[in-house]
Each structure stands twice: as C-alpha cells, then as structure tokens.
Amino acid sequence: MKSSTAILEAEIDRLIHEPARLKIMIYLSSLRDADFTNLIYKTKLSRGNLSVQLQKLEEAGYIEIEKEFVHRKPRTMAALSDKGRKALRRYQAHLTSLLAKIPK
C-alpha cells in the first residue's frame, strides 16, 4: 500500500514541476509569446539548458515554438499552448491543495 505522501507526489505533473520548466511556463503564462533571448534573460538559464527545456515542453504539447528569420537573423518564439495553460492551472491547483494540507 502506498503512503499518502507517495500518492500526493504521484499526482504532480513532473514535467512542469522541474524548476527550469516551471520558470518558463510561469513566464510564458503572462505573455502572448517571448523570444529566445528574452527567455534567457528572464529565466537566467543557459542557452543550452533553455533549448533542452523548451524542446521537452514542446514535445509534451505545452508550448508552441515558431522559428523565423528577421533581417537574416534566426528568431525563435515560444508561446504557451492551450494544453500548456490548462496543465499549468491544474499544477497550480494541485500544489495549492497540497500546501493547504500543511498543519498549522
């Protein structure tokens, strides 16, 4: 039989729960979209780490990535998808309910 702690932890969306991805998701939730350079500045992640985390979020369908050229320079734009917005809201509700269980 699982302990109540194991059951509660199993419900957390591990993809969002990782700190770097959580930063990205929270930041994108307040914007329509953001470019790669802006995300580096806001999240304080390295280029390589940000790239890997964006790829994982995109594969899960939580964000949408659009690549284009502006004045012959590549630009990567990221936006939270509807699925990602819903997942972040579920994560927030779940975490809030977990924190409410802390004895006073």
PyMOL commands that set and color helices and strands:
alter all, ss='L'
color gray80, all
select helices_A, chain A and resi 4-10+14-17+19-29+36-43+47-59+82-100
alter helices_A, ss='H'
color red, helices_A
select strands_A, chain A and resi 34-35+63-70+73-80
alter strands_A, ss='S'
color yellow, strands_A
deselect
rebuild
show_as cartoon
